Amino acid sequence: MAKNKTKQEKINLDEIIGKNIRTERQARNLSRDELAEMLDLTTSHMGLIERGERGATAVTLSKLTRVLQLPIDNFFSPSPSLALREEKENSRTTSQKKINSLISKLNEAELNFIIHMIQGISKSGISKELSE
């Protein structure tokens, strides 16, 4: 009987973790494909985790904390308060997090190219026109 209870607790925990991952992903306007790519998972595997049909490994949880910039305990809470606060954050913070996660995959030459592009945009005044 204790074994069945432990199995049910694991299933419930997998569902809580999956729901919290999905909530945090959506709060950042990331698609399942984008998050799966950031975590080196397939989209279908990411879907299984989000639905609680497969448990997230320790490695995946570690990557999630880095990519989503969250403490690991946020994934275990039945009602993640941080997710609600994150949804209310301005879009600039969300965009910066998305950019940071994409930039982390670039090599030195690609980073220098991006730096020059950003400098060109800020010097040209295009950024002011886009924000108006």
Disulfide bonds with the S-S distance in Angstrom:
none
